[in-house]
């Protein structure tokens, strides 16, 4: 019976996997394969936390294949070279994989398809990471959306596919067949040159993701509309990394929200569920945007920002990176991310606004730093969020500038989040802590830096520069 290769990338699970299900329907001799791509591991300088999380997902995926009688082979090297070599070694009938929306991923996939074409081996591709593929949600004129609200209205009314069951009963390779391959043991993060020993808020893999989804949907999702804004609370799903790597299927996630919505007993509860559904739509809005405008990976959507006179103050940038700006909510968020590899979304908006509109530093530097730290770092979501914060992206709105003190007073009123990450300020009265109006004497006593810029003055300066760009 012929071998069918299934190439895993952003779908590190068995359940609810469109391409894998199709491969299993073609043959029980499905061989999973994951390629450690040197471009992604070396040239893009990924976050050590993200590499460690990915390897954790792969470890569990290997166990899942074994439980079903199959294998997940690990390759290392250029996919357009290693995958065809594997196919030849196993005399594979075909290659199946799920499509990607990122510019590099699409170029890589085209090279792989061309290499298989030259060998005369069929390739079948599928959309899996989205509820609606690029081109399925368009305006009356047939154009993709660059404004979120009409995208959401169109997206939400479209029928969405149901989750797919877990494929079972694979027929694995023999020891002799495996010996013919160039597969390797799954390395550790340290083997690949990355060090991450701090753990994760959510353990890697499909099992933890499914458990967390159930916990969220039976707990805080109905209060999500309000609770999502308070970084000290456990009010978010924490599924961002699992969805980035496909440790959980998006159809599974959506189906869970529908079941909860059907049983909501109040308008407030239903609104909480709807708000989280809107976050899923934001995810796809940015993915569709990047698919149709690959240039967004390297430049702003609004081209007038190509020549924006950003500051190149390196001391200010390093202070922002290290959480030493003198603004407590900003510093708490940055120190928390540096230690855990994760940041609450409200805090992401606060620190992004501060970098772009208080320090007037290019948003792309912040975008890059996030991708070097976040274990849920995702190109489309991270890029979209940073462009939104810098006011240079899709979905134009009136100019937004977040006041750090106002944000802390609204969303960390007791100072719990700030004290968690800035323990040196633990004795400061809450009123002064969240307003940032800490005396110089108190800052000296606590060993906490003075503000590196004046928010009001920098706000005026950014507005002036922004106005010049629009003329």
C-alpha positions as semicolon CSV with decimal commas, in nm:
position;residue;x (nm);y (nm);z (nm)
1;X;0,000;0,000;0,000
2;X;0,138;0,340;-0,104
3;X;0,280;0,589;0,144
4;X;0,120;0,933;0,163
5;X;0,329;1,208;0,321
6;X;0,158;1,472;0,531
7;X;0,373;1,781;0,589
8;X;0,292;1,953;0,920
9;X;0,362;2,322;0,969
10;X;0,102;2,532;1,152
11;X;-0,122;2,233;1,227
12;X;0,057;2,042;1,503
13;X;-0,233;1,817;1,594
14;X;-0,431;1,519;1,463
15;X;-0,787;1,633;1,535
16;X;-0,976;1,877;1,316
17;X;-0,698;1,882;1,058
18;X;-0,833;1,926;0,705
19;X;-0,528;1,811;0,508
20;X;-0,443;1,522;0,741
21;X;-0,801;1,394;0,731
22;X;-0,791;1,396;0,350
23;X;-0,457;1,214;0,352
24;X;-0,591;0,944;0,585
25;X;-0,891;0,898;0,359
26;X;-0,650;0,837;0,072
27;X;-0,442;0,575;0,255
28;X;-0,386;0,435;0,606
29;X;-0,010;0,460;0,537
30;X;0,007;0,828;0,621
31;X;0,349;0,942;0,739
32;X;0,361;1,271;0,923
33;X;0,668;1,486;0,862
34;X;0,794;1,812;1,008
35;X;1,091;1,998;0,864
36;X;1,315;2,212;1,082
37;X;1,360;2,491;0,829
38;X;1,693;2,677;0,865
39;X;1,535;2,995;0,729
40;X;1,285;3,007;1,014
41;X;1,524;2,888;1,284
42;X;1,829;3,094;1,191
43;X;1,757;3,384;0,961
44;X;1,444;3,514;1,135
45;X;1,590;3,492;1,489
46;X;1,275;3,353;1,650
47;X;1,197;3,381;2,019
48;X;1,358;3,101;2,221
49;X;1,025;3,061;2,401
50;X;0,846;3,010;2,069
51;X;1,094;2,746;1,953
52;X;1,059;2,563;2,285
53;X;0,679;2,577;2,263
54;X;0,684;2,445;1,906
55;X;0,909;2,155;2,006
56;X;0,674;2,074;2,291
57;X;0,384;2,058;2,045
58;X;0,589;1,833;1,816
59;X;0,676;1,600;2,102
60;X;0,310;1,550;2,183
61;X;0,224;1,514;1,815
62;X;0,480;1,236;1,782
63;X;0,315;1,059;2,075
64;X;-0,027;1,099;1,913
65;X;0,098;0,940;1,591
66;X;0,251;0,649;1,783
67;X;-0,076;0,588;1,966
68;X;-0,246;0,552;1,628
69;X;0,024;0,322;1,490
70;X;0,202;0,584;1,279
71;X;0,506;0,810;1,287
72;X;0,596;1,176;1,274
73;X;0,938;1,204;1,109
74;X;1,161;1,502;1,183
75;X;1,378;1,640;0,903
76;X;1,628;1,924;0,914
77;X;1,711;2,132;0,609
78;X;1,563;2,316;0,314
79;X;1,208;2,173;0,265
80;X;1,231;2,179;-0,116
81;X;1,528;1,944;-0,087
82;X;1,457;1,726;0,216
83;X;1,092;1,650;0,138
84;X;1,148;1,523;-0,219
85;X;1,439;1,313;-0,090
86;X;1,210;1,161;0,173
87;X;0,943;1,094;-0,088
88;X;1,196;0,911;-0,305
89;X;1,331;0,708;-0,013
90;X;0,981;0,589;0,077
91;X;0,849;0,568;-0,279
92;X;0,567;0,796;-0,164
93;X;0,250;0,820;-0,369
94;X;0,179;1,188;-0,288
95;X;0,233;1,483;-0,056
96;X;-0,050;1,654;0,133
97;X;-0,024;1,979;0,330
98;X;-0,225;2,277;0,453
99;X;-0,159;2,616;0,297
100;X;0,006;2,918;0,459
101;X;-0,071;3,288;0,423
102;X;0,271;3,431;0,506
103;X;0,499;3,557;0,225
104;X;0,791;3,327;0,303
105;X;0,562;3,029;0,359
106;X;0,397;3,076;0,021
107;X;0,731;3,103;-0,158
108;X;0,860;2,795;0,024
109;X;0,548;2,598;-0,065
110;X;0,577;2,689;-0,433
111;X;0,936;2,561;-0,437
112;X;0,829;2,236;-0,274
113;X;0,544;2,190;-0,520
114;X;0,776;2,253;-0,812
115;X;1,028;2,001;-0,678
116;X;0,756;1,736;-0,646
117;X;0,625;1,819;-0,991
118;X;0,968;1,749;-1,136
119;X;0,963;1,410;-0,967
120;X;0,614;1,338;-1,096
121;X;0,470;1,307;-0,743
122;X;0,123;1,462;-0,691
123;X;0,073;1,733;-0,429
124;X;-0,263;1,816;-0,271
125;X;-0,316;2,131;-0,065
126;X;-0,593;2,254;0,166
127;X;-0,694;2,552;0,378
128;X;-0,694;2,466;0,746
129;X;-0,582;2,753;0,971
130;X;-0,874;2,979;0,874
131;X;-1,248;2,950;0,903
132;X;-1,270;3,129;0,568
133;X;-0,990;3,117;0,313
134;X;-0,856;3,434;0,149
135;X;-1,099;3,537;-0,121
136;X;-1,404;3,389;0,053
137;X;-1,487;3,711;0,239
138;X;-1,495;4,000;-0,006
139;X;-1,696;4,315;-0,071
140;X;-1,976;4,349;-0,325
141;X;-1,708;4,466;-0,568
142;X;-1,511;4,147;-0,509
143;X;-1,234;4,321;-0,315
144;X;-1,077;4,205;0,011
145;X;-1,153;4,422;0,312
146;X;-0,912;4,673;0,462
147;X;-1,161;4,788;0,728
148;X;-1,256;4,548;1,003
149;X;-1,625;4,625;1,070
150;X;-1,761;4,535;0,722
151;X;-1,528;4,234;0,720
152;X;-1,675;4,116;1,051
153;X;-2,033;4,165;0,935
154;X;-1,970;3,962;0,620
155;X;-1,748;3,703;0,790
156;X;-1,984;3,628;1,078
157;X;-2,282;3,548;0,855
158;X;-2,098;3,292;0,644
159;X;-2,148;2,924;0,718
160;X;-1,849;2,772;0,892
161;X;-1,730;2,413;0,863
162;X;-1,775;2,176;1,154
163;X;-1,473;2,026;1,337
164;X;-1,326;1,710;1,187
165;X;-1,274;1,392;1,393
166;X;-0,931;1,261;1,480
167;X;-0,791;1,023;1,215
168;X;-0,719;0,677;1,351
169;X;-0,541;0,351;1,276
170;X;-0,239;0,455;1,074
171;X;-0,018;0,186;0,927
172;X;0,333;0,288;1,020
173;X;0,664;0,245;0,847
174;X;0,886;-0,054;0,907
175;X;1,226;-0,014;1,073
176;X;1,386;-0,084;0,735
177;X;1,187;0,195;0,571
178;X;1,275;0,443;0,845
179;X;1,641;0,354;0,808
180;X;1,625;0,466;0,444
181;X;1,523;0,818;0,549
182;X;1,733;1,108;0,675
183;X;1,499;1,162;0,970
184;X;1,644;1,268;1,305
185;X;1,539;1,251;1,668
186;X;1,338;1,550;1,783
187;X;1,599;1,792;1,920
188;X;1,570;2,009;2,228
189;X;1,565;2,386;2,208
190;X;1,923;2,389;2,336
191;X;2,025;2,149;2,059
192;X;1,904;2,414;1,814
193;X;2,085;2,696;1,993
194;X;1,794;2,835;2,196
195;X;1,761;2,857;2,572
196;X;1,422;2,878;2,742
197;X;1,377;2,747;3,095
198;X;1,086;2,961;3,217
199;X;0,794;2,739;3,117
200;X;0,464;2,855;2,968
201;X;0,128;2,985;3,082
202;X;-0,028;2,702;2,880
203;X;0,160;2,378;2,825
204;X;0,240;2,295;2,460
205;X;0,033;2,052;2,260
206;X;-0,317;1,953;2,160
207;X;-0,423;1,807;2,496
208;X;-0,354;2,124;2,694
209;X;-0,516;2,341;2,427
210;X;-0,838;2,140;2,429
211;X;-0,848;2,140;2,808
212;X;-0,792;2,516;2,819
213;X;-1,066;2,576;2,561
214;X;-1,313;2,382;2,774
215;X;-1,202;2,564;3,089
216;X;-1,237;2,904;2,921
217;X;-1,576;2,827;2,767
218;X;-1,720;2,701;3,094
219;X;-1,564;2,985;3,290
220;X;-1,464;3,333;3,187
221;X;-1,580;3,356;2,825
222;X;-1,921;3,499;2,922
223;X;-1,746;3,785;3,105
224;X;-1,482;3,824;2,835
225;X;-1,618;4,155;2,708
226;X;-1,508;4,325;3,032
227;X;-1,253;4,094;3,190
228;X;-1,027;4,084;2,881
229;X;-0,908;4,437;2,957
230;X;-0,761;4,372;3,303
231;X;-0,410;4,227;3,284
232;X;-0,405;4,116;3,649
233;X;-0,707;3,889;3,589
234;X;-0,736;3,552;3,417
235;X;-0,991;3,688;3,171
236;X;-0,846;3,579;2,836
237;X;-0,832;3,240;2,666
238;X;-0,449;3,212;2,659
239;X;-0,493;3,006;2,340
240;X;-0,295;3,240;2,114
241;X;0,015;3,019;2,096
242;X;-0,190;2,703;2,046
243;X;-0,372;2,868;1,757
244;X;-0,051;3,009;1,608
245;X;0,098;2,659;1,586
246;X;-0,230;2,484;1,519
247;X;-0,221;2,276;1,837
248;X;-0,598;2,328;1,825
249;X;-0,820;2,355;1,519
250;X;-0,998;2,682;1,452
251;X;-1,321;2,494;1,369
252;X;-1,305;2,330;1,711
253;X;-1,267;2,671;1,872
254;X;-1,552;2,826;1,676
255;X;-1,783;2,533;1,742
256;X;-1,723;2,569;2,116
257;X;-1,829;2,935;2,103
258;X;-2,151;2,845;1,923
259;X;-2,244;2,590;2,189
260;X;-2,181;2,840;2,466
261;X;-2,375;3,113;2,284
262;X;-2,678;2,883;2,249
263;X;-2,687;2,841;2,627
264;X;-2,623;3,197;2,741
265;X;-2,880;3,316;2,991
266;X;-2,825;3,690;2,959
267;X;-2,746;3,949;2,698
268;X;-2,426;4,034;2,887
269;X;-2,307;3,673;2,869
270;X;-2,388;3,652;2,499
271;X;-2,199;3,976;2,441
272;X;-1,894;3,824;2,608
273;X;-1,902;3,529;2,370
274;X;-1,959;3,756;2,070
275;X;-1,664;3,974;2,169
276;X;-1,436;3,669;2,170
277;X;-1,574;3,563;1,833
278;X;-1,481;3,908;1,708
279;X;-1,124;3,843;1,818
280;X;-1,123;3,531;1,600
281;X;-1,244;3,749;1,315
282;X;-0,967;4,005;1,382
283;X;-0,719;3,717;1,351
284;X;-0,854;3,630;1,007
285;X;-0,885;3,996;0,903
286;X;-0,510;4,038;0,950
287;X;-0,433;3,705;0,785
288;X;-0,637;3,794;0,478
289;X;-0,471;4,135;0,465
290;X;-0,123;3,984;0,472
291;X;-0,217;3,727;0,210
292;X;-0,337;3,990;-0,038
293;X;-0,077;4,251;0,058
294;X;0,249;4,065;0,131
295;X;0,429;4,400;0,146
296;X;0,273;4,453;0,490
297;X;0,540;4,221;0,628
298;X;0,798;4,488;0,545
299;X;0,620;4,823;0,521
300;X;0,315;5,015;0,647
301;X;-0,021;4,985;0,477
302;X;-0,044;5,364;0,461
303;X;0,246;5,451;0,234
304;X;0,277;5,807;0,363
305;X;0,437;5,647;0,669
306;X;0,727;5,516;0,462
307;X;0,904;5,848;0,518
308;X;0,781;5,924;0,870
309;X;1,060;6,097;1,069
310;X;1,095;5,840;1,346
311;X;1,350;5,897;1,621
312;X;1,660;5,679;1,634
313;X;1,723;5,729;2,006
314;X;1,887;5,397;2,095
315;X;1,892;5,468;2,469
316;X;1,516;5,519;2,469
317;X;1,461;5,199;2,272
318;X;1,674;4,993;2,508
319;X;1,496;5,143;2,808
320;X;1,164;5,039;2,654
321;X;1,293;4,686;2,584
322;X;1,420;4,642;2,940
323;X;1,119;4,795;3,113
324;X;1,309;5,098;3,241
325;X;1,109;5,390;3,101
326;X;0,988;5,526;3,436
327;X;0,624;5,460;3,341
328;X;0,508;5,174;3,570
329;X;0,243;5,011;3,350
330;X;0,478;5,015;3,049
331;X;0,770;4,873;3,245
332;X;0,559;4,605;3,413
333;X;0,432;4,483;3,076
334;X;0,777;4,473;2,919
335;X;0,941;4,297;3,213
336;X;0,658;4,046;3,222
337;X;0,702;3,965;2,854
338;X;1,078;3,935;2,887
339;X;1,033;3,681;3,166
340;X;0,732;3,481;3,047
341;X;0,731;3,518;2,667
342;X;0,373;3,644;2,678
343;X;0,194;3,976;2,721
344;X;-0,171;4,062;2,784
345;X;-0,332;4,225;2,480
346;X;-0,429;4,544;2,663
347;X;-0,065;4,582;2,763
348;X;0,051;4,516;2,407
349;X;-0,150;4,817;2,296
350;X;-0,016;5,032;2,581
351;X;0,352;4,956;2,521
352;X;0,314;4,982;2,143
353;X;0,152;5,322;2,170
354;X;0,427;5,431;2,408
355;X;0,705;5,325;2,173
356;X;0,549;5,486;1,865
357;X;0,384;5,795;2,010
358;X;0,579;5,878;2,325
359;X;0,927;5,773;2,216
360;X;0,844;5,829;1,846
361;X;1,041;5,518;1,751
362;X;0,960;5,316;1,440
363;X;0,688;5,059;1,507
364;X;0,888;4,802;1,310
365;X;1,151;4,794;1,583
366;X;0,883;4,709;1,836
367;X;0,731;4,452;1,604
368;X;1,069;4,284;1,565
369;X;1,138;4,286;1,939
370;X;0,803;4,123;2,012
371;X;0,878;3,845;1,763
372;X;1,208;3,782;1,944
373;X;1,028;3,741;2,277
374;X;0,670;3,614;2,236
375;X;0,599;3,244;2,230
376;X;0,269;3,321;2,055
377;X;0,443;3,552;1,805
378;X;0,250;3,538;1,479
379;X;0,348;3,750;1,180
380;X;0,002;3,862;1,069
381;X;-0,139;3,930;1,418
382;X;0,177;4,096;1,546
383;X;0,221;4,306;1,232
384;X;-0,145;4,403;1,225
385;X;-0,146;4,502;1,589
386;X;0,166;4,713;1,560
387;X;0,044;4,891;1,249
388;X;-0,287;4,959;1,423
389;X;-0,103;5,102;1,725
390;X;0,118;5,318;1,503
391;X;-0,188;5,446;1,309
392;X;-0,029;5,337;0,981
393;X;-0,222;5,015;0,913
394;X;-0,551;4,894;0,777
395;X;-0,882;4,983;0,944
396;X;-0,811;5,356;0,980
397;X;-0,952;5,524;1,288
398;X;-0,905;5,864;1,449
399;X;-0,552;5,902;1,585
400;X;-0,518;5,705;1,908
401;X;-0,256;5,784;2,171
402;X;-0,272;5,585;2,492
403;X;-0,195;5,774;2,811
404;X;-0,006;5,524;3,032
405;X;-0,146;5,670;3,353
406;X;-0,504;5,668;3,229
407;X;-0,466;5,310;3,108
408;X;-0,331;5,199;3,446
409;X;-0,606;5,380;3,634
410;X;-0,874;5,213;3,422
411;X;-0,735;4,863;3,392
412;X;-0,503;4,812;3,691
413;X;-0,679;5,029;3,946
414;X;-0,538;4,839;4,245
415;X;-0,188;4,827;4,099
416;X;-0,184;4,448;4,123
417;X;-0,035;4,392;3,779
418;X;0,227;4,665;3,821
419;X;0,336;4,532;4,161
420;X;0,362;4,180;4,021
421;X;0,636;4,282;3,778
422;X;0,781;4,585;3,957
423;X;0,825;4,452;4,310
424;X;1,054;4,743;4,397
425;X;0,742;4,963;4,388
426;X;0,543;4,740;4,621
427;X;0,533;4,996;4,901
428;X;0,424;5,290;4,685
429;X;0,069;5,414;4,749
430;X;-0,163;5,287;4,479
431;X;-0,273;5,638;4,382
432;X;0,082;5,736;4,294
433;X;0,171;5,396;4,153
434;X;-0,098;5,389;3,886
435;X;-0,076;5,760;3,803
436;X;0,300;5,741;3,772
437;X;0,328;6,049;3,994
438;X;0,600;5,901;4,209
439;X;0,831;6,156;4,364
440;X;1,196;6,162;4,268
441;X;1,284;6,084;4,629
442;X;1,062;5,774;4,627
443;X;1,203;5,665;4,292
444;X;1,553;5,696;4,433
445;X;1,459;5,506;4,748
446;X;1,306;5,223;4,543
447;X;1,577;5,218;4,279
448;X;1,324;5,303;4,009
449;X;1,412;5,528;3,716
450;X;1,264;5,868;3,643
451;X;1,047;5,902;3,329
452;X;1,267;5,914;3,020
453;X;1,022;6,144;2,838
454;X;0,729;6,370;2,919
455;X;0,409;6,212;2,787
456;X;0,224;6,536;2,719
457;X;0,514;6,696;2,535
458;X;0,576;6,385;2,325
459;X;0,207;6,355;2,244
460;X;0,207;6,707;2,103
461;X;0,522;6,634;1,901
462;X;0,381;6,315;1,753
463;X;0,060;6,492;1,654
464;X;0,267;6,761;1,484
465;X;0,467;6,506;1,284
466;X;0,154;6,308;1,206
467;X;-0,017;6,620;1,076
468;X;0,276;6,697;0,847
469;X;0,261;6,346;0,697
470;X;-0,108;6,387;0,613
471;X;-0,060;6,714;0,427
